[in-house]
Amino acid sequence: MKNIQHFLLFLLPALAAFSACQGQSGYTLKGTIQNAANLQVLLEQAHFDRTNVAVGRVTCDATGNFSINQKDPFPEGLYRLSIGAKRVYFLLDGQETTVDIKGDLNTLDRMDVTATGSPTFTCYANIIQGLIKTPMKTPEDAKLAVQKGCTPLMKAFLTSQLLGQNAASFIPEFKTSTAELNAALPGSKYATDFANMVTGLTNQISQQSAGETIQVGMDAPDIALPGPDGKTRALSKLKGKVVLLDFWASWCGPCRRENPRVVQTYKKYHDQGFEVFSVSLDRPEGKQAWVDAIAKDGLLWDNHVSDLQFWNSAPAAVYGVRSIPKTFLIGKDGKIVALNPREKLEEELLKVL
C-alpha cells in the first residue's frame, strides 16, 4: 500500500490577515518573546481543511512585547501564532479573558513557552514539551499522548499530528476522535472538517486495498529463494507458525528504521511460534550490503532470502509489492491475516498466536 498522505497541521499555509488595534479592553492575547524586538505578530484561527482565519496582526515593541485585543471572546479553536518566521500552534477553550505567553523566539517552534490565563493552552504545551523531551518510540506511546488531550478538539488535533503520518494504521483512533469531536462541537466547522478528512482517508485506503494483489484470507503464495549462504529457504516450510513476510532492502532507509521494531517483536514472541521471513530487494551487485545490513540491524532469524534482482524481484511481483517496507502477516494455516500491519504488528499478532 502506498504511503498515506500526512495530516500534519504544522504544514498548513498562511492566508491573508488584517490589522488589530492594541489596547487593554475586551479579550486579550499578549506576550513577551525574547529576541522578537520589532517583529510582526500574526494570530490566526486554523482549521482541519487547511484554511486559516486572521484574528489580528500587531508588531512587537523593542522588548518583544505584543498584545492582540478584541471585543468578543476568542472562540474555542485551534490557533496559529506567527512571530517573524517562527510559528506555534495552540488551543483555546473559549473561556479565556487574558492569555499571557512568555518565551524565546529561538525556541518558540519547539513549544518552549509558558502561558497563564488558559488551562487548555497549558495542557497542550505540556503534552508537546513532554514529547520533545521524551520522543515516542511505539504506536502505543502516540496513542497515550493523544489521550492526554484536555478537550475533544485537542485530541483530534493530536490525532492528526501524532498518528497522521501512518494514518492507515490508526483508522479506529481517527473515528473515535471524529465521534468525540462531533459530540462536543456538533455542527461546527472543526467537527465537519475532521469528519470529512477521515471519510476521505478511509475511502483512499479502501481504494488502495481493492487494488492489492494479495488480500486477507488468501493462501500466501510460496517463496523459495537462496539465503546469504546459498541454501534455499521456503516460506511454506514455516506453515504451523505465525509468520511476518517482510519485503525490505539494505538501501531502504524506512525499512532499516522499521527493523528494530520487528526485532523487538521477534524476541518477544518467537518462543510462542512467531517467525519472520525476510525477502530482500537488493541489487545484483548488492549481496554484501544485504549481508552487512542483516548483521548491523541484528536480524536474528535464519529466514533471509533474495534473488538480488532489485525491483525485478520475482516474489515482489507475485505479492504486488510496489514500495517497501511492505509486510504481510500469515497465520498458522498459511493464509494472509493482515496487510502491512507495521505499527499494529503486535496487536495483529496477538489475534492469531
C-alpha positions as CSV (number, residue, x, y, z in Angstrom):
1,M,0.0,0.0,0.0
2,K,1.4,3.4,-0.9
3,N,2.1,5.9,1.8
4,I,-1.0,7.7,3.0
5,Q,-0.8,11.5,2.9
6,H,0.4,13.1,6.1
7,F,-2.3,15.1,8.0
8,L,0.2,17.3,10.0
9,L,-1.2,20.7,10.5
10,F,2.3,22.1,11.1
11,L,2.3,22.3,7.3
12,L,-0.8,24.5,6.9
13,P,-0.3,27.5,4.6
14,A,-0.9,31.0,6.0
15,L,-3.7,33.2,4.5
16,A,-4.1,37.0,4.4
17,A,-4.7,38.8,7.7
18,F,-5.9,42.2,8.9
19,S,-4.7,44.7,11.5
20,A,-5.9,44.6,15.1
21,C,-5.8,47.6,17.4
22,Q,-3.7,47.5,20.5
23,G,-5.2,48.3,23.9
24,Q,-6.3,46.7,27.1
25,S,-10.1,46.4,26.8
26,G,-12.1,43.3,26.0
27,Y,-10.3,40.0,25.5
28,T,-6.6,39.8,25.1
29,L,-3.8,37.5,23.9
30,K,-0.5,39.1,24.8
31,G,3.1,38.0,25.3
32,T,6.7,38.8,25.9
33,I,9.0,37.0,23.5
34,Q,12.7,37.4,23.9
35,N,14.7,38.2,20.7
36,A,11.5,39.3,18.9
37,A,12.0,43.0,19.0
38,N,10.0,44.9,16.3
39,L,8.9,41.7,14.6
40,Q,5.4,41.3,13.2
41,V,3.0,39.1,15.1
42,L,0.1,37.3,13.3
43,L,-2.6,35.4,15.1
44,E,-4.9,33.1,13.0
45,Q,-7.6,30.6,13.8
46,A,-6.6,27.3,12.0
47,H,-8.9,24.6,10.7
48,F,-8.6,21.0,9.5
49,D,-9.4,21.9,5.9
50,R,-6.1,23.9,5.8
51,T,-7.8,27.3,5.9
52,N,-6.8,30.0,8.4
53,V,-8.9,32.9,9.5
54,A,-6.9,36.0,10.6
55,V,-7.6,37.2,14.1
56,G,-5.1,40.0,14.5
57,R,-1.8,41.4,13.4
58,V,0.4,43.7,15.5
59,T,4.1,44.4,16.0
60,C,6.3,43.6,19.0
61,D,7.9,46.5,20.7
62,A,11.6,46.9,21.4
63,T,11.5,44.4,24.2
64,G,9.4,41.8,22.5
65,N,6.0,42.7,24.0
66,F,2.8,42.4,22.0
67,S,-0.9,42.5,22.6
68,I,-3.8,41.4,20.4
69,N,-7.2,42.6,21.6
70,Q,-10.8,42.2,20.6
71,K,-14.3,42.9,22.0
72,D,-15.6,39.3,21.8
73,P,-14.1,36.2,23.4
74,F,-11.7,34.1,21.4
75,P,-13.8,31.2,20.2
76,E,-12.9,27.6,21.2
77,G,-10.5,26.5,18.5
78,L,-7.0,25.8,17.2
79,Y,-4.8,28.8,16.7
80,R,-1.5,29.6,15.0
81,L,0.8,32.3,16.2
82,S,3.4,33.5,13.8
83,I,6.2,35.8,15.1
84,G,8.7,36.7,12.3
85,A,9.4,33.3,10.6
86,K,8.6,31.2,13.7
87,R,5.2,29.6,14.2
88,V,3.5,27.8,17.1
89,Y,0.1,26.1,17.4
90,F,-2.1,26.1,20.5
91,L,-5.7,25.6,21.5
92,L,-8.1,27.8,23.4
93,D,-11.4,26.6,25.0
94,G,-13.4,29.9,24.6
95,Q,-13.4,30.7,28.3
96,E,-10.2,32.8,28.3
97,T,-10.2,36.5,29.1
98,T,-6.5,37.3,29.0
99,V,-3.8,34.9,27.9
100,D,-0.2,35.9,28.6
101,I,2.6,34.0,26.7
102,K,6.3,34.1,27.6
103,G,9.1,32.5,25.6
104,D,12.1,33.0,23.4
105,L,11.9,33.3,19.6
106,N,14.7,30.9,19.1
107,T,12.7,28.0,20.7
108,L,9.2,29.2,20.0
109,D,8.6,26.5,17.4
110,R,9.5,23.8,19.9
111,M,6.6,25.0,22.1
112,D,9.1,26.2,24.7
113,V,6.7,28.7,26.2
114,T,4.7,29.3,29.3
115,A,1.2,30.7,29.4
116,T,-1.2,32.0,32.0
117,G,-4.9,32.5,31.7
118,S,-5.7,29.3,29.7
119,P,-5.5,25.8,31.2
120,T,-6.2,24.5,27.7
121,F,-3.2,26.2,26.2
122,T,-1.1,25.0,29.1
123,C,-2.3,21.4,28.8
124,Y,-1.4,21.3,25.1
125,A,2.0,22.9,25.7
126,N,2.8,20.4,28.4
127,I,2.0,17.5,26.1
128,I,4.2,18.8,23.3
129,Q,7.0,19.7,25.6
130,G,6.9,16.2,27.1
131,L,7.0,14.6,23.7
132,I,10.0,16.7,22.7
133,K,11.9,15.7,25.9
134,T,10.8,12.0,25.6
135,P,10.2,11.1,22.0
136,M,7.7,8.5,21.1
137,K,9.1,5.0,20.5
138,T,6.0,3.0,19.8
139,P,2.5,3.5,18.4
140,E,1.2,3.0,22.0
141,D,3.2,6.0,23.1
142,A,1.5,8.1,20.4
143,K,-2.0,6.8,21.4
144,L,-1.3,7.5,25.1
145,A,-0.2,11.1,24.2
146,V,-3.5,11.6,22.3
147,Q,-5.5,10.6,25.3
148,K,-3.8,13.2,27.4
149,G,-5.6,15.9,25.4
150,C,-7.8,18.0,27.6
151,T,-10.6,18.6,25.1
152,P,-12.1,16.6,22.2
153,L,-10.7,19.2,19.8
154,M,-7.3,18.9,21.3
155,K,-7.5,15.1,21.0
156,A,-8.5,15.4,17.4
157,F,-5.6,17.7,16.6
158,L,-3.1,15.4,18.4
159,T,-4.6,12.5,16.4
160,S,-3.8,14.3,13.2
161,Q,-0.3,15.4,14.4
162,L,0.9,12.2,16.0
163,L,-0.9,9.5,14.0
164,G,-1.4,11.2,10.7
165,Q,1.9,10.1,9.2
166,N,0.7,6.5,9.3
167,A,-3.0,7.2,9.3
168,A,-3.9,3.9,7.6
169,S,-2.8,2.0,10.7
170,F,-5.0,4.2,13.0
171,I,-8.4,4.4,11.4
172,P,-10.2,3.3,14.6
173,E,-8.4,6.1,16.5
174,F,-9.4,8.7,13.8
175,K,-13.0,7.5,14.0
176,T,-13.1,7.8,17.8
177,S,-11.8,11.4,17.6
178,T,-14.5,12.1,15.0
179,A,-17.2,10.9,17.3
180,E,-15.9,12.7,20.3
181,L,-15.4,16.0,18.4
182,N,-18.9,15.8,16.9
183,A,-20.4,15.2,20.3
184,A,-18.6,18.2,21.8
185,L,-18.9,20.6,18.9
186,P,-21.9,19.4,16.9
187,G,-22.3,21.1,13.5
188,S,-19.1,23.1,14.0
189,K,-16.5,23.6,11.2
190,Y,-14.0,21.6,13.2
191,A,-16.3,18.6,13.6
192,T,-17.4,18.7,10.0
193,D,-13.9,19.2,8.5
194,F,-12.4,16.5,10.7
195,A,-15.2,14.0,9.7
196,N,-14.7,14.9,6.0
197,M,-10.9,14.3,6.4
198,V,-11.4,10.9,8.0
199,T,-14.0,9.9,5.4
200,G,-11.6,10.8,2.6
201,L,-8.8,8.9,4.3
202,T,-11.0,5.8,4.7
203,N,-12.1,5.9,1.1
204,Q,-8.5,6.3,-0.1
205,I,-7.4,3.3,2.0
206,S,-10.3,1.2,0.6
207,Q,-9.4,2.1,-3.0
208,Q,-5.8,1.1,-2.4
209,S,-6.8,-2.1,-0.6
210,A,-9.0,-3.0,-3.5
211,G,-6.1,-2.8,-5.9
212,E,-3.9,-5.1,-3.8
213,T,-2.8,-8.3,-5.5
214,I,-2.8,-10.2,-2.2
215,Q,-5.9,-9.9,0.1
216,V,-6.7,-11.0,3.6
217,G,-7.9,-14.6,3.6
218,M,-5.9,-15.7,0.6
219,D,-3.3,-18.5,0.7
220,A,0.1,-17.0,0.9
221,P,2.0,-17.8,-2.3
222,D,5.1,-19.8,-1.6
223,I,8.6,-18.2,-1.9
224,A,11.7,-20.4,-2.3
225,L,14.9,-18.5,-2.8
226,P,18.6,-18.8,-1.6
227,G,19.8,-17.1,1.6
228,P,23.2,-15.5,2.1
229,D,24.8,-18.9,2.4
230,G,23.3,-20.1,-0.9
231,K,20.9,-22.6,0.7
232,T,17.3,-22.4,-0.4
233,R,14.7,-21.4,2.2
234,A,11.0,-21.8,1.6
235,L,8.1,-19.8,3.1
236,S,5.9,-22.9,3.0
237,K,8.3,-24.7,5.5
238,L,7.0,-22.3,8.2
239,K,3.4,-23.5,8.0
240,G,2.1,-24.0,11.5
241,K,3.8,-20.8,12.7
242,V,2.6,-17.2,12.5
243,V,4.9,-15.6,10.0
244,L,5.7,-12.0,9.2
245,L,6.7,-11.8,5.5
246,D,8.8,-8.8,5.2
247,F,9.9,-7.2,1.9
248,W,12.9,-4.8,2.5
249,A,16.3,-3.9,1.3
250,S,19.6,-2.7,2.7
251,W,19.3,0.5,0.7
252,C,15.8,1.3,2.0
253,G,16.0,3.9,4.8
254,P,12.4,3.4,6.0
255,C,13.0,-0.4,6.1
256,R,16.1,-0.1,8.2
257,R,14.2,2.2,10.6
258,E,11.4,-0.4,10.9
259,N,13.9,-3.2,11.7
260,P,14.3,-2.5,15.4
261,R,10.6,-2.9,15.9
262,V,10.5,-6.2,14.0
263,V,13.5,-7.5,16.0
264,Q,11.8,-6.5,19.3
265,T,8.6,-8.3,18.3
266,Y,10.5,-11.3,17.2
267,K,12.4,-11.6,20.5
268,K,9.2,-11.2,22.5
269,Y,7.0,-13.7,20.6
270,H,9.4,-16.2,18.9
271,D,9.0,-18.7,21.7
272,Q,5.3,-18.6,21.1
273,G,5.5,-19.6,17.5
274,F,6.3,-16.3,15.7
275,E,8.7,-16.3,12.8
276,V,10.0,-13.7,10.3
277,F,10.6,-14.4,6.6
278,S,12.6,-11.6,5.1
279,V,12.8,-11.0,1.3
280,S,15.4,-8.5,0.2
281,L,15.1,-6.4,-2.9
282,D,18.8,-5.7,-3.1
283,R,20.6,-5.2,-6.3
284,P,22.5,-7.9,-8.3
285,E,25.8,-6.4,-7.0
286,G,24.4,-5.8,-3.5
287,K,24.8,-9.1,-1.8
288,Q,27.5,-7.9,0.6
289,A,25.4,-4.8,1.5
290,W,22.5,-7.2,2.2
291,V,24.6,-9.4,4.4
292,D,26.1,-6.4,6.3
293,A,22.6,-4.9,6.9
294,I,21.4,-8.2,8.4
295,A,24.3,-8.2,10.8
296,K,24.2,-4.5,11.6
297,D,20.4,-4.4,12.3
298,G,20.6,-7.6,14.4
299,L,18.0,-9.6,12.3
300,L,18.3,-12.7,14.3
301,W,16.1,-15.1,12.3
302,D,17.5,-17.5,9.7
303,N,14.9,-16.9,7.0
304,H,16.6,-14.4,4.8
305,V,16.3,-14.8,1.1
306,S,16.8,-12.8,-2.1
307,D,17.1,-13.3,-5.9
308,L,19.1,-10.0,-5.9
309,Q,17.0,-8.6,-8.7
310,F,16.1,-5.2,-7.2
311,W,12.6,-4.2,-8.4
312,N,12.6,-7.2,-10.7
313,S,12.3,-9.5,-7.7
314,A,10.1,-12.4,-8.6
315,P,8.3,-12.7,-5.3
316,A,7.8,-8.9,-5.1
317,A,5.9,-9.2,-8.4
318,V,3.8,-12.1,-7.1
319,Y,2.8,-10.2,-4.0
320,G,2.2,-6.9,-5.8
321,V,5.0,-5.1,-3.9
322,R,5.5,-1.6,-5.4
323,S,7.0,0.1,-2.4
324,I,9.0,-1.1,0.7
325,P,8.8,-1.7,3.5
326,K,5.9,-4.0,2.8
327,T,4.8,-6.7,5.1
328,F,2.2,-9.5,5.2
329,L,1.2,-11.4,8.4
330,I,0.5,-15.0,7.7
331,G,-1.5,-17.3,10.1
332,K,-0.6,-20.8,11.1
333,D,-2.8,-22.2,8.3
334,G,-0.8,-20.3,5.7
335,K,-3.4,-17.7,4.9
336,I,-2.9,-13.9,4.9
337,V,-4.4,-12.4,8.1
338,A,-3.1,-8.8,7.8
339,L,-1.7,-6.5,5.1
340,N,1.2,-4.2,6.1
341,P,0.5,-4.3,9.9
342,R,3.7,-2.3,10.7
343,E,2.7,-0.1,13.7
344,K,-0.1,-2.6,14.7
345,L,2.1,-5.7,14.2
346,E,1.9,-6.7,17.9
347,E,-1.8,-6.1,18.0
348,E,-2.5,-8.2,14.9
349,L,0.0,-10.9,16.1
350,L,-1.8,-11.4,19.4
351,K,-5.1,-12.1,17.5
352,V,-3.6,-15.2,15.8
353,L,-0.8,-16.6,18.0
